Amino acid sequence: MAELLEREGWVVFRSAGSRGPIDLLALRAGDLPLAIQVKYGTGNLYRGFPPHERSALLALAAKAGAMPMLCRVSPRKRPVWVPGDEWPENAREVAR
């Protein structure tokens, strides 16, 4: 994902595998910073991204003035980008 964003003019910092709230931080002049959580696999968009992790990313992004994003990567498909304001509000909305 970092390479894709870099091709679009973003400067990308990786923290993948850190178990923190973000995997990528993307910056580009004139745009809000992006605080991105990357999830791999098929099925439900929010699988592996439970409500407490979404809340942590939302809080971090708000504190930093960044846009929270989920990027779901599935084999042989284009990545799906979901901004934080479109995430489910609670666990009942997330299929497990």
Secondary structure as GFF3:
##gff-version 3
##sequence-region A 1 96
A	DSSP	alpha_helix	2	7	.	.	.	ID=ss1
A	DSSP	beta_strand	11	14	.	.	.	ID=ss2
A	DSSP	beta_strand	24	27	.	.	.	ID=ss3
A	DSSP	beta_strand	34	40	.	.	.	ID=ss4
A	DSSP	alpha_helix	51	64	.	.	.	ID=ss5
A	DSSP	beta_strand	67	73	.	.	.	ID=ss6
A	DSSP	beta_strand	80	83	.	.	.	ID=ss7
A	DSSP	three_ten_helix	84	86	.	.	.	ID=ss8
A	DSSP	three_ten_helix	91	93	.	.	.	ID=ss9
###
